[in-house]
Amino acid sequence: MEAIDVLLEHWQKNGLSRIQVAENFSKCSLYVTCEPCIMCAGSLSILGMLIESDYMMKEVYYGCANDKFGGCGSILSLHSSSSKLLAR
């Protein structure tokens, strides 16, 4: 999440509009060693909703499943949840 914060701050400092930030974010792929936990996967989903509901992170790649806390399919599938449900 730290890398995403730095990236968003950089884009905003460069004067990109909310839509431009959302478009850039939707072109990004995240590479991590272990499947994001439920909290991180939920944060990624909410971040996409807060930036612009039509734009989500393009892809998340991980090297191994997180059998205890995985939020991208091992325990919960937050990546496939509708962001509109989170807004209610």
CYANA upper distance limits for C-alpha pairs under 8 A (distance plus 0.5 A):
  1 MET  CA      5 ASP  CA      6.78
  1 MET  CA     40 CYS  CA      7.88
  2 GLU  CA      6 VAL  CA      6.82
  3 ALA  CA      7 LEU  CA      6.68
  4 ILE  CA      8 LEU  CA      6.60
  5 ASP  CA      9 GLU  CA      6.59
  6 VAL  CA     10 HIS  CA      6.61
  7 LEU  CA     11 TRP  CA      6.80
  8 LEU  CA     12 GLN  CA      6.68
  8 LEU  CA     21 VAL  CA      7.70
  9 GLU  CA     13 LYS  CA      6.57
 10 HIS  CA     14 ASN  CA      6.83
 11 TRP  CA     15 GLY  CA      7.23
 11 TRP  CA     16 LEU  CA      6.30
 11 TRP  CA     21 VAL  CA      6.96
 12 GLN  CA     16 LEU  CA      5.92
 12 GLN  CA     17 SER  CA      7.87
 12 GLN  CA     21 VAL  CA      7.95
 16 LEU  CA     20 GLN  CA      6.14
 16 LEU  CA     21 VAL  CA      6.61
 17 SER  CA     21 VAL  CA      6.69
 18 ARG  CA     22 ALA  CA      6.64
 18 ARG  CA     51 ILE  CA      7.18
 18 ARG  CA     52 GLU  CA      8.20
 19 ILE  CA     23 GLU  CA      6.60
 19 ILE  CA     51 ILE  CA      8.23
 19 ILE  CA     52 GLU  CA      7.53
 20 GLN  CA     24 ASN  CA      6.67
 21 VAL  CA     25 PHE  CA      6.54
 21 VAL  CA     51 ILE  CA      8.14
 22 ALA  CA     26 SER  CA      6.67
 22 ALA  CA     48 GLY  CA      8.18
 22 ALA  CA     51 ILE  CA      6.22
 22 ALA  CA     52 GLU  CA      6.49
 22 ALA  CA     55 TYR  CA      6.29
 22 ALA  CA     56 MET  CA      8.20
 23 GLU  CA     27 LYS  CA      7.18
 23 GLU  CA     55 TYR  CA      7.03
 24 ASN  CA     28 CYS  CA      7.31
 25 PHE  CA     55 TYR  CA      7.82
 25 PHE  CA     56 MET  CA      7.38
 25 PHE  CA     57 MET  CA      6.25
 25 PHE  CA     58 LYS  CA      8.19
 26 SER  CA     55 TYR  CA      5.82
 26 SER  CA     56 MET  CA      5.54
 26 SER  CA     57 MET  CA      5.01
 26 SER  CA     58 LYS  CA      5.57
 27 LYS  CA     57 MET  CA      7.21
 27 LYS  CA     58 LYS  CA      6.00
 28 CYS  CA     57 MET  CA      6.31
 28 CYS  CA     58 LYS  CA      6.02
 28 CYS  CA     59 GLU  CA      7.60
 29 SER  CA     57 MET  CA      7.01
 29 SER  CA     58 LYS  CA      5.95
 29 SER  CA     59 GLU  CA      5.18
 29 SER  CA     60 VAL  CA      6.21
 29 SER  CA     61 TYR  CA      7.96
 30 LEU  CA     57 MET  CA      8.36
 30 LEU  CA     59 GLU  CA      6.76
 30 LEU  CA     60 VAL  CA      5.15
 30 LEU  CA     61 TYR  CA      6.56
 31 TYR  CA     60 VAL  CA      6.54
 31 TYR  CA     61 TYR  CA      5.31
 31 TYR  CA     62 TYR  CA      6.42
 32 VAL  CA     36 PRO  CA      8.27
 32 VAL  CA     60 VAL  CA      8.28
 32 VAL  CA     61 TYR  CA      6.79
 32 VAL  CA     62 TYR  CA      5.38
 32 VAL  CA     63 GLY  CA      7.32
 33 THR  CA     62 TYR  CA      5.71
 33 THR  CA     63 GLY  CA      5.28
 33 THR  CA     64 CYS  CA      7.08
 34 CYS  CA     62 TYR  CA      5.75
 34 CYS  CA     63 GLY  CA      5.99
 34 CYS  CA     64 CYS  CA      5.45
 34 CYS  CA     65 ALA  CA      6.60
 34 CYS  CA     66 ASN  CA      6.87
 35 GLU  CA     61 TYR  CA      8.36
 35 GLU  CA     62 TYR  CA      5.72
 35 GLU  CA     63 GLY  CA      7.64
 35 GLU  CA     64 CYS  CA      6.59
 35 GLU  CA     65 ALA  CA      5.64
 35 GLU  CA     66 ASN  CA      5.80
 35 GLU  CA     70 GLY  CA      6.33
 35 GLU  CA     71 GLY  CA      7.71
 35 GLU  CA     72 CYS  CA      7.13
 36 PRO  CA     40 CYS  CA      6.16
 36 PRO  CA     41 ALA  CA      6.11
 36 PRO  CA     62 TYR  CA      8.37
 36 PRO  CA     66 ASN  CA      7.90
 36 PRO  CA     70 GLY  CA      6.44
 36 PRO  CA     71 GLY  CA      6.38
 36 PRO  CA     72 CYS  CA      7.16
 37 CYS  CA     41 ALA  CA      6.51
 37 CYS  CA     66 ASN  CA      7.58
 37 CYS  CA     69 PHE  CA      5.53
 37 CYS  CA     70 GLY  CA      5.08
 37 CYS  CA     71 GLY  CA      5.45
 37 CYS  CA     72 CYS  CA      8.22
 38 ILE  CA     42 GLY  CA      6.43
 38 ILE  CA     69 PHE  CA      6.33
 38 ILE  CA     70 GLY  CA      6.10
 38 ILE  CA     71 GLY  CA      4.41
 38 ILE  CA     72 CYS  CA      8.08
 38 ILE  CA     76 LEU  CA      7.55
 38 ILE  CA     78 LEU  CA      7.93
 39 MET  CA     43 SER  CA      6.61
 39 MET  CA     71 GLY  CA      7.85
 40 CYS  CA     44 LEU  CA      6.70
 40 CYS  CA     71 GLY  CA      8.03
 41 ALA  CA     45 SER  CA      6.80
 41 ALA  CA     71 GLY  CA      5.78
 41 ALA  CA     72 CYS  CA      7.09
 41 ALA  CA     78 LEU  CA      6.67
 41 ALA  CA     79 HIS  CA      7.28
 42 GLY  CA     46 ILE  CA      6.63
 42 GLY  CA     71 GLY  CA      7.84
 42 GLY  CA     78 LEU  CA      6.61
 42 GLY  CA     79 HIS  CA      8.34
 43 SER  CA     47 LEU  CA      6.36
 44 LEU  CA     48 GLY  CA      6.81
 44 LEU  CA     57 MET  CA      8.14
 45 SER  CA     49 MET  CA      6.99
 45 SER  CA     56 MET  CA      7.76
 45 SER  CA     78 LEU  CA      7.68
 45 SER  CA     79 HIS  CA      7.13
 45 SER  CA     83 SER  CA      7.15
 46 ILE  CA     50 LEU  CA      6.59
 46 ILE  CA     83 SER  CA      7.35
 46 ILE  CA     86 LEU  CA      7.85
 47 LEU  CA     51 ILE  CA      6.60
 48 GLY  CA     52 GLU  CA      6.64
 48 GLY  CA     53 SER  CA      6.77
 48 GLY  CA     54 ASP  CA      8.47
 48 GLY  CA     55 TYR  CA      6.45
 48 GLY  CA     56 MET  CA      5.12
 48 GLY  CA     57 MET  CA      7.37
 48 GLY  CA     83 SER  CA      8.46
 49 MET  CA     53 SER  CA      4.93
 49 MET  CA     54 ASP  CA      8.18
 49 MET  CA     55 TYR  CA      8.02
 49 MET  CA     56 MET  CA      7.91
 49 MET  CA     83 SER  CA      6.33
 49 MET  CA     84 LYS  CA      8.31
 51 ILE  CA     55 TYR  CA      8.01
 52 GLU  CA     56 MET  CA      8.47
 53 SER  CA     83 SER  CA      7.65
 53 SER  CA     84 LYS  CA      8.41
 65 ALA  CA     70 GLY  CA      7.24
 65 ALA  CA     74 SER  CA      6.85
 66 ASN  CA     70 GLY  CA      4.98
 66 ASN  CA     74 SER  CA      6.81
 67 ASP  CA     74 SER  CA      6.25
 67 ASP  CA     75 ILE  CA      7.30
 68 LYS  CA     74 SER  CA      8.40
 68 LYS  CA     75 ILE  CA      7.55
 69 PHE  CA     74 SER  CA      8.12
 69 PHE  CA     75 ILE  CA      6.79
 70 GLY  CA     74 SER  CA      5.46
 70 GLY  CA     75 ILE  CA      5.63
 70 GLY  CA     76 LEU  CA      6.99
 71 GLY  CA     75 ILE  CA      6.54
 71 GLY  CA     76 LEU  CA      5.35
 71 GLY  CA     77 SER  CA      6.10
 71 GLY  CA     78 LEU  CA      6.17
 71 GLY  CA     79 HIS  CA      7.98
 72 CYS  CA     76 LEU  CA      6.70
 72 CYS  CA     77 SER  CA      5.24
 72 CYS  CA     78 LEU  CA      6.36
 72 CYS  CA     79 HIS  CA      6.19
 73 GLY  CA     77 SER  CA      4.92
 73 GLY  CA     78 LEU  CA      8.07
 73 GLY  CA     79 HIS  CA      8.48
 77 SER  CA     81 SER  CA      7.39
 81 SER  CA     85 LEU  CA      8.23
 82 SER  CA     86 LEU  CA      7.70
 83 SER  CA     87 ALA  CA      7.14
 84 LYS  CA     88 ARG  CA      7.45
